[in-house]
Every structure is written in structure tokens, then in C-alpha cells.
Amino acid sequence: MANESKVKRHVGQQSRRDFLKTSALSAGAVVLAGASLPSAYAAGSDTIKVGVIGCGGRGTGAAKDCLKANPAGVQIWAMGDLFKDRLGRSHAGLSKNFTDKTQFDVPGDRQFTGWDSYKQVIASGVDMIITATPPGFRPMVLKAAIDAGKHVFMEKPVATDPAGIRSIIESSSNAEAKKLAIVAGTQRRHQGRYVETIKRIHDGMIGELVSGQCYWNQGLLWVHKRKPEYSDMEWQVRNWLYFTWLSGDHICEQHVHNIDVVNWAFDSMPSLAYGMGGRAARKSPDCGNIYDHFCIEFEYANKARTISMCRQTDKASHRVGERVVGTKGYTDFRGRIFDHKGNELWKYEGPNTNPYVAEHADLVASIRSGKPLNEGKRVAESTLTAIAGRMSAYTGRAMKLDWALKSSKLDLVPKKLAFGPLEVRPVSKPGKTQLV
């Protein structure tokens, strides 16, 4: 299958502090899995065999990061994608970068294409998968992997609708029961300055949180134009950023990173979303049915309200980041905390480990230690937060997240996944688009 482009509360039943301690592995010296970690892989082999599902730019990048994080004891074993050309380009690039077969060994009989390629990768003898398909496919891939007893690195966002979120949460619960790891591609959770800043927020350095802001405002992204030979389905999957059923819209696909940080700071998802958005700059049919801007107010359990903004418009000011304000101070997560007079209360002075690499180091370390990380539920909650904001903007109605999680019947992914005709849903219009 095609994969994602990355401009990039609790973990299972661990406490917040336990998770922070575990994540801090990557904030200090880089973990060299297989060299400094205890014993062999639990299944009895020294090597963790990895299958890559979704071989576009993000899937290829995640495979590289996994091998960089774990230069010994991890091997890319199988690869799968919906499209042969994407698989071929990814395989060629990884073969060039990793010539040692103990790291990368994917012969032709372990390269799979087509709609069942994810099942074939999972059944190929792997211990762990990397899933970087378009987000709409992630719930079914995660379910298949956990049902088969595989550890998972799963890119964000993890679904595009409430039905998918419920599936992710169920799979995460099953993973916990089976002692399987799930690490998500919200890499800030594995970045030293974020980990240490959050630790101090939760310890009360800035007091009770009263407000916050988060942003992902940038220019336009790539467009995959339609070719005469493409069916409706093929074109939509190749151009997946621009269809809500595949990407969740850019508030979900991209801005979920920032929303996740605010949820992390509040140690919960919000209770209410109230939003607006639209499609002012995107006029071409190549841009599918997504919006180009959103502004959402989220309300948390303590009645604190935060603002979330995201925009993809050329020739406009860029801003990407997060900020939270408490009764005693504030932080913008750039490694400093201030009181309300502007006095510095704390400064991060730890290492600047690459978080894209660190998340894979932490994942493998947790597997080898026998204490697998499980980030499935919390990334599902952050993804649901973005989905609820989108639903509010699309319909013009306030959205209770508990209703979205438990009662919404929205299920965007087509029941039949096959090449052929597939109607493009109309662009949503507030006041006319119905809440489902």
C-alpha cells in the first residue's frame, strides 16, 4: 500500500512517570539494541525480523530509522505495498543504504504487492511490523498484526473516523493482554526536551493548566495528479493526502502531532471540540475533498480551553509548535519554562537525540526487556481529538468527544477495497453536512 508523508497519557497500564522513565532511554545516550540490552529476543532468536507495510517515503524512512536505532539484532525481512513501483523504489533505496544482509535481506519471495500484501508480510516470519500505509488502512493492519502476535511500529494518525478509533483501542487492549509492543509515530513523545518538559508540567512547576495553543501552519504539500490508466480507487490511494477517508484531512494527518502534545500536557483528551474551517485555496479536483484550514477550540475536564490552528496555504506565515499556560508559568516546549514575569524556571540541557530514531530504539528496547511499550490507546485518543475537531468544523456543530468515541457511526473506509469506480465524497459544508 502507499504510505504516509511526514513533515514531522498513558502507555498501556504504565503510570505516566514509568513511561517518562522508559522514554528517557532515548533522551540520554543512544540505545544500541542488541549490544547493551539484556538477553535475546523473547521468541528465542537474537534477531528481531521486521516487515515493512507501506513502502512510500514514510515507510522507507521508518525502516531506515529502525535500522539506525538498532545497528545489531534487527533485520528488515519482508516488505509489502499495494503498488509494485513504490515497493521497487523503496527496496532499491534500502538495498543501497544497507548492504549488510544481517540488517536488510528482502529477496523477491518476501516482497508482496496488492490488497493482501499486508497479510503476506505478517505471515512471512516477521516478529514486528512497521505500518506506514495511508491512515485509513491502519486499523485493519494493526488488528491483523496483533491477532497474529506481532509487535508494531504504527505511524500516526492511526485512523480517520470513530469506527477506526474503536478498532485501534480494541487492538491495543489485545496487545496488552498478549504482551505485545505498540509504538506510534508521534516522535515528540521520545524527544528529550519534550519528555523533560512534560515531566515538570506534571510535577506542578507551572501549576494547574489553564490554557494552551498549538499550530501547524505551512505551505502546500505534494499532489499526485491523475493518469488516464488509473481507476478511481488507484488515484485516490496514490493521492491519499486529499481524501478524508484515507488521510483524515490535514488536521488529523499532520496536526495530530501538536494536538498530541497538548493532550500529553493535560494528561487526557479534551471533553469538547468546537471548530471551524474551510477550503479557501484548494480549488483543483486534484485536491480531493479536504479543507485547507481549521481553527478548533478544545475544552478539557477542568474547563481549560485551548486553541488549535492548522493551515496548508502557500505564501502565508508558517508556525509549527505548542504552548501551554498554567497558574504559575508557561512553556513553548523549546526546552525552557518561565514564570509569568518572564523569569526562567528551568532550561533543558540534555542531549538532542534524533526522535525519529529514538522511538525505534525505545520500541526495540522495550521488546527485549520483556516490558513492551503500548502507546496504542493514547495515540488513538489524540487521533480522535483531531477527528472530533474535523467533524465539528465539517458540520458546524460542537462535538463531545465521548459521543464521538462511543456513539458516532461515522465509518469512512469503503467496505470493498478493490480497484475500480469510487465516488469522491463532496467537500463538507457546515450547516449542511450531517453529524453521523
Secondary structure by P-SEA (a helix, b strand, c coil): cbbbbbcccccccccaaaaaaaaccccccccccccccccccccccccbbbbbccccaaaaaaaaaaaaaccccccccccccccaaaaaaaaaaaaaaccccccccccccccccccaaaaaaaaccccbbbbbccccaaaaaaaaaaaabbbbbccccccccaaaaaaaaaaaaaaaaabbbbbccccccccaaaaaaaaaaaaccccccccbbbbbcccccccccccccccaaaaaaaacccccccccccccccaaaaaaaaaaaacccccbbbbcccccccccccccccccbbbbbbbccccbbbbbbbbbcccbbbbbbcccccccccccccccccccccccccccccccccaaaaaaaaaaaaaaacbbbbaaaaaaaaaaaaaaaaaaaaccccccccccccccccccccccccccbbbbcccccccccccc
